[in-house]
């Protein structure tokens, strides 16, 4: 009877435990996690984490290793790209600033000489005499008007031509649309000046003030063919607009001539020349002459200074920078440790750099040097370069023009100078189809794929963790029920034993 009663009494406890299990199964994962271990005493939270980590450890380690490798490859790739592009850009800048080209000299301060873009002036010599500077016609109105005085409305007509030796104006026959002055334009002398200038007809106007009031100043372009007249046509007679007339007949002109339009007169190596500007080209091949004064019977001698020291320093600097770039490329392509050892674009860049000293940099047809290897740039066994200073000095002394030609600005892989050859290598290296640009795109795609895989692993591990947590929760509930039943039975056994 006692045993039967004990069993029957234990049944409600079992039912309660079962209810507890059911309730625990339907709780949220967070509540389950808090109750884990309460039945068995085991730290099942840590156990679940360990089991999940162990299940995905291999995949996680694999992804981490791949990501670390890609990070190293991307970093190295950026370093290589920066190195070659920076090298090419620096050389291009050096070449374009003109310091590696023959410099022009002038014995006179009133005749300045400069090299035209892309021109070669090695060996240039010339004698220049200047007897007249080019000038622009400048006219100033005779009558001053008080500031803010309004003149009449009407129109202004410009004509251009040339003044002959007798002082007569010869119109060039080209009609120009009249400049129409409204009441707003003619409200002040400044308004008229602004209207003339804005017409862009070949004359600019400004207003000057003196003790008597304001005067209009008109200025044309330089050159004897740029003489001009201005004829005012008032809307009403004698409205003041006629004061602006500019002509070469003193009786009708309302302005006086300050300077006459004229050409520059110069002689270059005995050849007389006339130019409408003081910036003269075409007189000496590849040279621009800036005339600022007269030579006063003492011709200016135009000569040249070869850039020997600048080229020597440029070669030394080129070799030093090349070695820095090559060191980066060699490290990246090391067959054992190089991050880019399997990248064909980096390998191609390395080969291109190695061939640079043997590349034809000029189109020389005789025995003059045209390659870096011929002017003292030698290759070491490790792929770096060195400068044979004695050979470089001899090349500069024997063929200064040939070495200068190597450092001209140009485009193309060969025959257009060192800068062009290096730029061709740089452009090929960063090409987005076959060069480092393509490699960069490939690495970016691989990084994106790894990120997707890591996200997938994270999702999978969370799913497994949730499932295990629920399973352990159910198990803990059963253990708790068994322990409760055991405790009840032990209590009843003790009571039964005590009755005996």
C-alpha positions as CSV (number, residue, x, y, z in Angstrom):
1,X,0.0,0.0,0.0
2,X,2.7,2.4,0.9
3,X,4.6,1.8,-2.4
4,X,1.4,2.1,-4.4
5,X,0.6,5.3,-2.7
6,X,4.0,6.7,-3.3
7,X,3.9,5.9,-7.0
8,X,0.5,7.5,-7.3
9,X,1.7,10.5,-5.4
10,X,4.7,10.9,-7.7
11,X,2.5,11.0,-10.8
12,X,1.5,14.7,-10.4
13,X,5.2,15.6,-10.0
14,X,5.9,13.9,-13.2
15,X,3.1,15.7,-14.9
16,X,4.4,19.0,-13.5
17,X,7.8,18.2,-14.8
18,X,6.3,17.4,-18.2
19,X,4.5,20.7,-18.2
20,X,7.7,22.4,-17.3
21,X,9.4,20.7,-20.2
22,X,6.7,21.8,-22.6
23,X,6.8,25.4,-21.3
24,X,10.6,25.5,-21.7
25,X,10.4,24.2,-25.2
26,X,8.0,27.0,-26.2
27,X,10.1,29.8,-24.6
28,X,12.4,32.1,-26.6
29,X,16.0,31.2,-27.1
30,X,17.1,33.9,-24.7
31,X,15.0,32.5,-21.9
32,X,16.2,29.0,-22.7
33,X,19.8,30.0,-22.5
34,X,19.3,31.5,-19.0
35,X,17.8,28.2,-17.7
36,X,20.5,26.0,-19.3
37,X,22.4,24.0,-16.7
38,X,19.9,24.3,-14.0
39,X,18.9,20.7,-14.2
40,X,22.2,18.9,-14.9
41,X,24.6,21.4,-13.5
42,X,26.5,21.5,-16.8
43,X,27.4,24.9,-18.4
44,X,25.5,24.1,-21.5
45,X,25.8,27.7,-22.8
46,X,29.5,27.3,-23.0
47,X,29.1,23.8,-24.4
48,X,26.8,25.0,-27.2
49,X,29.3,27.7,-28.1
50,X,32.2,25.3,-28.1
51,X,30.3,22.8,-30.3
52,X,29.3,25.5,-32.8
53,X,32.8,27.0,-32.9
54,X,34.3,23.5,-33.5
55,X,31.8,22.7,-36.3
56,X,32.6,25.9,-38.2
57,X,36.3,26.4,-37.2
58,X,37.7,24.9,-40.3
59,X,35.6,27.0,-42.7
60,X,36.2,30.2,-40.6
61,X,39.9,29.6,-40.6
62,X,39.9,29.0,-44.3
63,X,38.0,32.2,-45.0
64,X,40.2,34.2,-42.7
65,X,43.3,32.9,-44.4
66,X,42.0,33.8,-47.8
67,X,41.0,37.3,-46.6
68,X,44.4,37.9,-45.1
69,X,46.0,36.8,-48.4
70,X,43.8,39.1,-50.4
71,X,44.4,42.0,-48.0
72,X,48.1,41.6,-48.5
73,X,47.7,41.3,-52.3
74,X,45.6,44.5,-52.5
75,X,48.0,46.4,-50.4
76,X,51.0,45.3,-52.5
77,X,49.2,46.0,-55.7
78,X,48.4,49.5,-54.6
79,X,52.1,50.0,-53.7
80,X,53.2,48.8,-57.2
81,X,50.7,50.9,-59.0
82,X,51.6,54.0,-57.0
83,X,55.3,53.4,-57.6
84,X,55.1,53.1,-61.4
85,X,52.6,55.9,-62.0
86,X,54.4,58.2,-59.6
87,X,57.7,57.5,-61.4
88,X,56.3,58.2,-64.8
89,X,54.5,61.4,-63.7
90,X,57.6,62.8,-62.0
91,X,59.7,62.2,-65.1
92,X,57.0,63.8,-67.3
93,X,56.9,66.9,-65.0
94,X,60.7,67.2,-65.1
95,X,60.8,67.0,-68.9
96,X,58.0,69.5,-69.4
97,X,59.4,72.2,-67.2
98,X,62.2,72.7,-69.7
99,X,65.2,72.3,-67.4
100,X,66.5,69.3,-69.4
101,X,66.5,71.2,-72.7
102,X,69.0,73.7,-74.1
103,X,68.4,77.1,-72.6
104,X,68.5,80.3,-74.7
105,X,70.6,83.3,-73.8
106,X,70.5,86.9,-74.8
107,X,73.2,89.5,-74.5
108,X,70.7,92.3,-74.3
109,X,68.0,93.0,-71.7
110,X,65.7,94.5,-74.3
111,X,65.5,91.2,-76.3
112,X,64.4,88.1,-74.4
113,X,64.4,84.7,-76.0
114,X,62.5,81.6,-75.0
115,X,62.0,78.1,-76.5
116,X,58.7,77.3,-78.2
117,X,56.9,74.2,-76.9
118,X,58.4,71.0,-78.4
119,X,61.2,72.9,-80.2
120,X,64.9,71.9,-80.0
121,X,67.2,74.8,-80.2
122,X,70.6,73.2,-79.5
123,X,73.3,75.2,-81.4
124,X,71.1,78.2,-82.1
125,X,73.0,81.5,-82.8
126,X,71.5,84.7,-84.0
127,X,72.0,88.5,-84.1
128,X,69.0,90.7,-83.5
129,X,68.7,94.5,-83.9
130,X,65.5,96.4,-82.9
131,X,64.8,99.8,-84.4
132,X,61.1,100.2,-83.5
133,X,58.7,98.5,-81.1
134,X,55.1,97.6,-82.2
135,X,52.6,100.1,-80.8
136,X,48.9,100.5,-80.5
137,X,46.9,103.6,-81.4
138,X,45.8,105.5,-78.2
139,X,43.5,108.5,-78.4
140,X,42.2,110.7,-75.6
141,X,39.2,113.1,-75.9
142,X,40.2,116.8,-75.8
143,X,37.2,118.1,-73.8
144,X,36.8,117.0,-70.2
145,X,33.2,116.6,-68.8
146,X,32.1,116.6,-65.2
147,X,31.7,113.2,-63.7
148,X,28.2,111.8,-64.2
149,X,27.5,114.2,-67.2
150,X,25.1,112.6,-69.7
151,X,25.9,112.8,-73.4
152,X,23.4,112.4,-76.1
153,X,22.2,109.1,-77.6
154,X,23.2,107.9,-81.1
155,X,25.7,105.5,-82.6
156,X,29.5,105.2,-82.9
157,X,31.1,103.7,-86.0
158,X,34.6,102.3,-86.0
159,X,36.8,101.9,-89.0
160,X,40.2,100.2,-89.2
161,X,43.1,100.7,-91.6
162,X,46.6,102.1,-92.0
163,X,48.1,105.6,-91.8
164,X,50.4,106.4,-94.6
165,X,53.6,108.4,-94.6
166,X,51.6,111.6,-95.1
167,X,49.4,111.0,-92.1
168,X,46.4,110.1,-94.1
169,X,44.1,107.2,-92.9
170,X,43.5,104.4,-95.4
171,X,40.4,102.4,-94.5
172,X,40.7,98.6,-95.0
173,X,37.2,98.5,-96.5
174,X,35.7,96.2,-93.8
175,X,32.4,97.4,-92.4
176,X,31.8,97.0,-88.6
177,X,28.3,97.2,-87.1
178,X,27.8,100.6,-85.4
179,X,27.8,100.7,-81.6
180,X,24.3,102.0,-80.6
181,X,24.1,104.2,-77.5
182,X,20.8,104.2,-75.6
183,X,20.0,106.8,-73.0
184,X,21.1,104.4,-70.3
185,X,24.5,103.9,-72.0
186,X,25.0,107.6,-72.6
187,X,24.0,108.6,-69.0
188,X,27.7,108.9,-68.2
189,X,31.1,108.7,-69.9
190,X,31.8,105.5,-68.1
191,X,28.6,104.0,-69.5
192,X,29.8,104.8,-73.0
193,X,33.3,103.4,-72.3
194,X,31.7,100.1,-71.1
195,X,29.5,99.9,-74.2
196,X,32.5,100.3,-76.5
197,X,34.6,97.7,-74.7
198,X,31.8,95.2,-74.5
199,X,31.2,95.5,-78.3
200,X,34.6,93.7,-78.8
201,X,35.1,95.5,-82.0
202,X,38.9,95.8,-81.6
203,X,39.0,98.9,-79.4
204,X,38.9,99.1,-75.6
205,X,37.8,102.2,-73.7
206,X,38.4,103.6,-70.3
207,X,37.8,106.8,-68.4
208,X,40.5,108.9,-66.8
209,X,40.0,111.9,-64.5
210,X,42.1,115.1,-64.3
211,X,41.6,118.5,-62.7
212,X,39.1,119.5,-65.4
213,X,36.9,116.4,-65.3
214,X,36.7,113.1,-67.1
215,X,38.1,112.1,-70.5
216,X,37.5,109.0,-72.6
217,X,40.6,106.9,-73.6
218,X,40.4,104.6,-76.6
219,X,43.1,102.0,-77.4
220,X,43.3,99.6,-80.3
221,X,45.5,96.5,-80.9
222,X,49.2,96.8,-81.8
223,X,50.3,96.9,-85.4
224,X,50.2,99.4,-88.2
225,X,47.1,97.8,-89.7
226,X,45.2,98.5,-86.5
227,X,44.8,102.3,-86.8
228,X,41.2,103.3,-86.3
229,X,38.8,106.2,-86.6
230,X,35.6,106.6,-84.6
231,X,32.7,108.6,-85.9
232,X,29.8,109.7,-83.7
233,X,26.3,110.0,-85.2
234,X,24.1,111.9,-82.7
235,X,20.3,111.3,-82.7
236,X,20.0,115.1,-82.3
237,X,22.4,117.8,-83.4
238,X,25.1,119.0,-81.1
239,X,24.1,116.7,-78.2
240,X,27.7,116.3,-77.1
241,X,28.3,112.9,-78.7
242,X,30.5,114.5,-81.4
243,X,33.2,115.2,-78.8
244,X,34.1,111.5,-79.0
245,X,35.1,111.7,-82.7
246,X,38.5,110.2,-83.4
247,X,40.1,111.0,-86.7
248,X,43.3,112.1,-88.5
249,X,41.8,115.4,-89.5
250,X,42.4,117.8,-86.6
251,X,39.5,120.0,-87.5
252,X,36.9,117.2,-87.0
253,X,38.5,115.1,-84.4
254,X,37.3,115.4,-80.8
255,X,40.3,113.5,-79.6
256,X,44.1,113.8,-79.7
257,X,46.5,111.0,-80.6
258,X,48.7,109.9,-77.8
259,X,50.5,107.1,-79.8
260,X,50.2,105.9,-83.4
261,X,49.6,102.3,-84.4
262,X,52.8,100.8,-85.8
263,X,54.8,97.6,-86.4
264,X,57.9,96.4,-84.7
265,X,61.0,96.8,-87.0
266,X,63.9,94.4,-86.4
267,X,66.7,92.7,-88.2
268,X,67.7,89.1,-87.6
269,X,71.0,88.0,-89.0
270,X,70.8,90.9,-91.6
271,X,67.2,90.1,-92.6
272,X,64.8,93.0,-92.1
273,X,61.5,92.0,-90.5
274,X,58.3,93.8,-89.6
275,X,55.8,92.4,-87.0
276,X,52.6,93.7,-85.6
277,X,53.5,92.5,-82.1
278,X,56.5,92.7,-79.8
279,X,56.2,88.9,-79.3
280,X,57.9,87.6,-82.4
281,X,58.0,84.0,-83.6
282,X,59.2,82.7,-86.9
283,X,62.3,84.9,-87.0
284,X,64.5,82.2,-85.5
285,X,63.4,78.5,-85.7
286,X,61.9,77.3,-82.4
287,X,62.4,80.7,-80.7
288,X,60.1,83.4,-79.4
289,X,61.6,86.9,-79.1
290,X,60.1,89.3,-76.6
291,X,61.0,92.9,-77.6
292,X,60.9,95.4,-74.7
293,X,63.2,98.2,-76.1
294,X,65.5,99.3,-78.9
295,X,69.0,97.8,-79.2
296,X,70.5,101.3,-79.9
297,X,73.1,100.2,-82.5
298,X,74.4,97.2,-80.4
299,X,72.7,94.0,-81.7
300,X,71.5,91.4,-79.2
301,X,73.3,88.1,-79.5
302,X,71.1,85.0,-79.1
303,X,72.9,81.9,-78.0
304,X,72.4,78.7,-76.1
305,X,73.5,76.9,-72.9
306,X,73.5,73.1,-73.0
307,X,71.8,71.4,-70.0
308,X,74.8,69.2,-69.3
309,X,74.6,69.3,-65.5
310,X,70.8,69.0,-65.5
311,X,70.8,65.9,-67.7
312,X,73.6,64.3,-65.6
313,X,71.6,64.8,-62.5
314,X,68.4,63.6,-64.2
315,X,70.1,60.3,-65.2
316,X,71.3,59.8,-61.6
317,X,67.9,60.6,-60.1
318,X,66.2,58.3,-62.7
319,X,68.4,55.4,-61.8
320,X,67.8,55.9,-58.1
321,X,64.0,56.0,-58.5
322,X,64.0,53.1,-60.9
323,X,65.8,51.0,-58.3
324,X,63.2,51.9,-55.7
325,X,60.3,50.9,-58.0
326,X,62.1,47.7,-59.1
327,X,62.7,46.7,-55.5
328,X,59.0,47.0,-54.9
329,X,58.1,44.9,-58.0
330,X,60.7,42.3,-57.2
331,X,59.5,41.9,-53.6
332,X,55.9,41.6,-54.9
333,X,56.9,38.9,-57.5
334,X,59.2,36.9,-55.3
335,X,58.5,33.3,-56.2
336,X,58.2,32.2,-52.6
337,X,57.0,35.1,-50.5
338,X,55.7,37.6,-53.1
339,X,52.1,38.6,-52.7
340,X,51.7,39.1,-56.4
341,X,53.9,36.2,-57.5
342,X,51.1,34.6,-59.5
343,X,49.9,37.9,-61.1
344,X,50.7,38.1,-64.8
345,X,50.3,41.9,-64.9
346,X,52.9,42.5,-62.3
347,X,55.3,40.0,-64.0
348,X,54.7,41.9,-67.3
349,X,55.5,45.2,-65.7
350,X,58.8,43.7,-64.3
351,X,59.8,42.5,-67.8
352,X,59.0,45.9,-69.3
353,X,61.1,47.7,-66.8
354,X,64.0,45.3,-67.3
355,X,63.9,46.1,-71.1
356,X,63.9,49.9,-70.6
357,X,67.7,50.4,-70.8
358,X,67.7,48.7,-74.2
359,X,64.6,50.6,-75.6
360,X,65.3,53.0,-78.5
361,X,64.5,56.4,-77.1
362,X,65.3,58.4,-80.2
363,X,65.3,57.9,-83.9
364,X,69.0,58.4,-84.4
365,X,70.2,57.2,-87.8
366,X,74.0,57.5,-87.2
367,X,76.3,56.4,-84.4
368,X,74.9,58.8,-81.8
369,X,73.5,57.1,-78.7
370,X,69.8,56.4,-78.5
371,X,69.5,54.0,-75.5
372,X,70.2,54.3,-71.8
373,X,72.7,51.5,-72.0
374,X,74.8,53.5,-74.4
375,X,75.2,56.5,-72.1
376,X,76.4,54.7,-69.0
377,X,73.2,53.3,-67.4
378,X,74.2,49.7,-66.7
379,X,72.2,46.8,-65.3
380,X,73.3,44.9,-62.2
381,X,72.9,41.1,-61.7
382,X,70.0,41.7,-59.2
383,X,68.1,43.8,-61.8
384,X,68.8,47.2,-60.4
385,X,70.7,49.9,-62.4
386,X,73.8,51.8,-61.8
387,X,75.4,54.9,-63.5
388,X,78.8,54.6,-65.0
389,X,79.8,58.2,-64.4
390,X,82.8,58.3,-66.8
391,X,80.7,56.9,-69.7
392,X,77.9,59.3,-69.0
393,X,80.3,62.3,-68.9
394,X,81.8,61.3,-72.2
395,X,78.4,60.9,-73.8
396,X,77.4,64.4,-72.7
397,X,80.6,65.9,-74.0
398,X,80.5,64.1,-77.3
399,X,76.8,64.0,-78.1
400,X,75.0,66.6,-76.0
401,X,72.1,67.0,-78.5
402,X,71.5,63.2,-78.6
403,X,71.2,63.0,-74.8
404,X,69.0,66.0,-74.8
405,X,66.7,64.3,-77.3
406,X,66.3,61.4,-74.9
407,X,64.6,63.8,-72.5
408,X,62.2,65.6,-74.8
409,X,58.5,65.5,-74.2
410,X,56.8,63.0,-76.4
411,X,54.3,60.1,-76.6
412,X,54.8,56.5,-77.6
413,X,56.7,53.5,-76.5
414,X,59.8,54.1,-78.6
415,X,61.6,56.9,-80.5
416,X,59.9,59.7,-78.5
417,X,62.2,60.0,-75.5
418,X,62.6,58.4,-72.1
419,X,59.5,60.0,-70.6
420,X,57.3,58.7,-73.4
421,X,58.7,55.2,-73.0
422,X,58.2,55.2,-69.3
423,X,54.6,56.5,-69.7
424,X,53.9,53.7,-72.1
425,X,55.0,51.2,-69.5
426,X,52.9,52.9,-66.8
427,X,49.8,53.0,-69.0
428,X,50.1,49.4,-69.9
429,X,50.7,48.4,-66.3
430,X,47.5,50.1,-65.0
431,X,45.3,49.0,-67.9
432,X,41.9,47.8,-66.7
433,X,41.7,45.0,-69.2
434,X,45.1,43.4,-69.1
435,X,47.2,45.3,-66.5
436,X,47.1,46.0,-62.8
437,X,43.7,47.5,-63.1
438,X,42.3,44.1,-64.2
439,X,44.1,42.5,-61.2
440,X,42.6,45.0,-58.9
441,X,39.1,44.3,-60.2
442,X,39.7,40.6,-59.7
443,X,40.8,41.1,-56.1
444,X,37.8,43.3,-55.4
445,X,35.5,40.6,-56.7
446,X,37.2,37.9,-54.6
447,X,36.9,40.1,-51.5
448,X,33.2,40.5,-52.1
449,X,32.8,36.7,-52.5
450,X,34.6,36.1,-49.2
451,X,32.3,38.6,-47.5
452,X,29.3,36.7,-48.8
453,X,30.7,33.4,-47.6
454,X,31.4,34.8,-44.1
455,X,27.9,36.1,-43.9
456,X,26.6,32.7,-44.9
457,X,28.8,31.0,-42.3
458,X,27.5,33.4,-39.6
459,X,23.9,32.7,-40.5
460,X,24.5,28.9,-40.5
461,X,26.3,29.0,-37.1
462,X,23.4,31.1,-35.6
463,X,20.9,28.5,-36.9
464,X,22.9,25.6,-35.5
465,X,23.4,27.4,-32.2
466,X,19.7,28.0,-31.9
467,X,18.9,24.4,-32.6
468,X,21.4,23.0,-30.1
469,X,20.2,25.5,-27.5
470,X,16.6,24.2,-27.9
471,X,17.7,20.6,-27.8
472,X,19.8,21.1,-24.6
473,X,16.9,23.0,-23.0
474,X,14.5,20.1,-23.6
475,X,17.1,17.7,-22.2
476,X,17.6,19.9,-19.1
477,X,13.9,20.0,-18.5
478,X,13.7,16.2,-18.6
479,X,16.7,15.9,-16.2
480,X,15.0,18.4,-13.8
481,X,11.8,16.3,-13.9
482,X,13.7,13.1,-13.2
483,X,15.6,14.7,-10.3
484,X,12.3,16.0,-8.8
485,X,10.7,12.6,-9.0
486,X,13.9,11.0,-7.5
487,X,13.8,13.5,-4.6
488,X,10.1,12.8,-3.9
489,X,10.7,9.0,-4.0
490,X,13.7,9.3,-1.7
491,X,11.6,11.3,0.8
492,X,8.8,8.8,0.8
493,X,11.3,5.9,1.2
494,X,12.7,7.6,4.2
495,X,9.3,8.1,5.6
496,X,8.4,4.5,5.0
497,X,11.7,3.3,6.6
498,X,11.1,5.5,9.6
499,X,7.6,3.9,10.1
500,X,9.2,0.5,10.3
